[in-house]
Amino acid sequence: MLLKLSERKRRWLGFISVVSAIALIFTDQSILPVAIPTIQRDFQTTSFQTQWMINAYFLSMSIFILASGTITDIIGRRRIFLLGLSTFLFASLFCAIAMNSIWLISFRVVQGIGGAMMIPSSYAILLDLFPADKRGFAVGLNTAVGSFFLVAAPYIGGVFTQYLSWRWVFWINIPICFVGQIFAILAIEKPEIEKEKFDFKGFFLFALFMLCFILAFMQAKEWGWISPGIILLFIFAIIFFIFFVTIVKKNTKNPFLDFSLFKSKGYKIVSMIIILIVLAFSITIFWPIYYQYLLSFSPTKAGIASLIGAAPVMIMAPVAGNLMDRFSPKLPIIIGLFLLLFAFIWFTIFFKTGSLMLLMPGLLMLGAGASFAFTPAFAYGITSVPNKIRGMATGVLGTFRNGGLAIGIAVFGSVILNVEHLFFSHDLEKSVSTSKLTPAMFDGLLAKAPEALDALNKLPKNVQEIVKNGYFTSSMSAFLIANIIAGSIIFLLIIYVLISFKTKKKKRAN
């Protein structure tokens, strides 16, 4: 039951509730990687399994976020928002008490479902709370807080992992869930029940398409890109997508996905911007891990390195929103993309130094660039469609965002692993004493995996040094190549945005 609050108080209590949800979603995207080396030692898992711990969250969110957006438009924002918070709380509890990697991965999937419920409903609630001339600022401020948690989470996770336990990265979610639920009940209005129906056939086919498509990328490095299993997954993904499009287009009354969204030139541009930004940005998920592996940072220091990027986020996201309100989304988006390009170039050049001070300019520009590019793009995409389908529009952009992250993590993980094995194999072949060894024998050596250490300790001392140096050098090269690829994606996106906005301006002039 709503309290009798002034419009201003209701607005800000609702805003706090939305921010709580966004904080949860963003925190659990980046808090786990810094704890991965510790979890890997505790559960004695492979590097491939630890990547599933990260990516299971994005996979389930990618599959369910569009359905949640559609349901948001049907049953109301408040109901789906509260259900998402409850689901996230339940999943976080079971992640915190996980006894093995399968347990943890399974409830990371449930976490993703809870997050998928909250994203479309939270943005729709936010746009309802603020007037049209304040929406850019509101979305910017909301993104600033969310981005702060995204960047600060590795530091928080590092402190928990080093001084308490990695399990606290999940325990911390529970009080935040309660805060979000209480303020949502107090301040967010109950919606009217719509008579529209949910397109279950469309959802089922879309879920199968997304599952096969993303799973193919995630399993490719384990099975091989041209293995029968991967080829079949891609074939099934194409088949399910064709059936999905056919079914959805026939359902003109209540389609699972309204393709009229993409008739808007602006919405199409924003969709491409979000996909490519998050695809490139997914490499940063690996940064806290490789701070520890390659630079010998402690979990806390690795978290501090990520926290540095939080400094400009709180300032730049609202500034980007204001620029959008006053001018257009073009200006902050282009500024943000150039800042991101600078960040990746700087990071790639100075990572080998191992100096946190030298990495700082790149880290600061990363946070500023992400705020400038992402905030106005997302806000512009949502506000460019009619109010009645904003839940769906948000769900589509959320699908692109989380699907891009899931694919990006899988692709960059595959690039790092394959390039690392290629270079390491070449190094092993150089010496007679190591020519019969294979990279697979030492998988997880940097994380001090028991099997890798056991294989290393069986070798003579001089051979151990050759193997350790070769593995380290190969890992460093593979990691830097992956970051160069990420920077190249941003460079191509800059060209696309400049051409697209220029073309759009010419059409308006005509």
C-alpha positions, 0 to 999 in steps of 0.5 A: 500500500502506498504512503501518502507522499508528496510527488517529490518524495515519492519520486526519490524513494522510487528512484532509490528503489530503482538504484538498488536494483541497478546496483545489484545487477551491475555489482554482480557483473563485475564483483565475481572476477576478482574472486575467481582465482580464490574460488578456483583454488577452493573448488579446484576447478578449471579455467573453463569452469570459472568462466562459466561462473561469470558467463552463466549470469549473462547467458540467462539474463540474455535469454529472459530479459526480452521476455521480462520487458514484454511481461512488464508491459502486460502485468505492470512494472511494479509486480515484475520489479518486485518479483525480480528482487525476490528472485535475486535475493533467493539466488544470492543466498544459495550462491553464498552457500555454494559447495561446488562449482556446479552449484554456484553456476546453477544459481548464477543462472537464477541470478541472471533471471532475477536481473532480467526481470529488474532491468526493463521494469526499473527503466520503465519505472524511472521514466514514469517517475521523472518528467520528459525534460529531466529523463536524460538527467535521471537516466544519467544519474541512475547509470552513474550510480550503477556504473559506480557499483560496476567499477567499485565492485571488484574492489569490494570483492577484493576486500571481501575475498582477501579479508573475509571470504569470497562468499561475501560477494553474494551475502552483500546482495541480501540487504540491498534487495530488502532496501529495494523491496521496501522502497518499491512497496512504499513509493511505486504505484500499482499498475492497471492490469492489461488484457494483452496476452504473452506470446509463449511460442515466440518466447520459447523459440527466442530462448532456444535461438539465444541458448544455441547461439550464445552456447556455441560461442561459450563452448567453442574454445572447449570443443573447437570452432569447427567441431560437429557440436559447435556447427550443429549449435549454430545451425539450430540457432539459425533454424530457431531464429527463422521460426521465431521471426515467422511466428512473431510476424504472424502474431500481429496482436501480441507479438513477443518482439515488435519489429516496428521498433527497428523502423526508427533509424535512431533505435537501430543506430543505438542498438548497434552502438550498445552491441559493439560497446559491450562486445569490446567492454567485455574484455574488462571483465578479465582485467581483475583476473589478469591483474592478479595472474600477470602483475601479482596484484593482491585481490584488494589491489586488483580491486583498487585498480578497477575502483580508479575507473569509478572516479569519473563515472559519478560525474560524467554520466549525469553530465552526458545525460544533460548534454543529451537533454540540451543538445542531442545524443550524438555529441556525448556518444562520440566523445565517449567513444574517443575516450574509450579508444584512448583508454584501450590504447593506453592500457595496452601500451602500459600494462606490461609495466605493472605500474598502477600509476601508469595505468591510471589515465587509461582506467579513468578514461575508460570510466568516463568514456563508458558513461558518455557513450552508453548513458545517452545511447540507452536513454535515447533508445528508450525514449525514441519509442512510444510509452506503451512498448518501452518495456519491450524496447528496454528488453531488446536493448538489454538483450543486446547488452547482456548478449553482447557481454556473454558473447564477448566474454566467450570470444575473448576467453577463447582468443586468450586461451587459443593465442596463449596455447599457440604461443606457449606451444611454440615456446615449448618446441624451442627446447629439447627438454620441453618439446614433448610437453603440451600447454594443456598439462599446465592449464591454470598454472597462473591460478596455481591449479593443483593439477598444473602445479603437480605437472610442473613439480615433476619436472627438473628445476631448470625445465620448470623455469622454462615452462613458467617463463613461457607460460607467463610470456604467452599469457601476457601476449594473448591478453594484450592481443585481446585488448587490441581487438577490443580497441579495434572494435571501438575504432570501427564503431566510431566510424559507423557512428560518424557515418550514421549520424551524418546520413541521418542529418542529411535525410532530415535536411532533405 
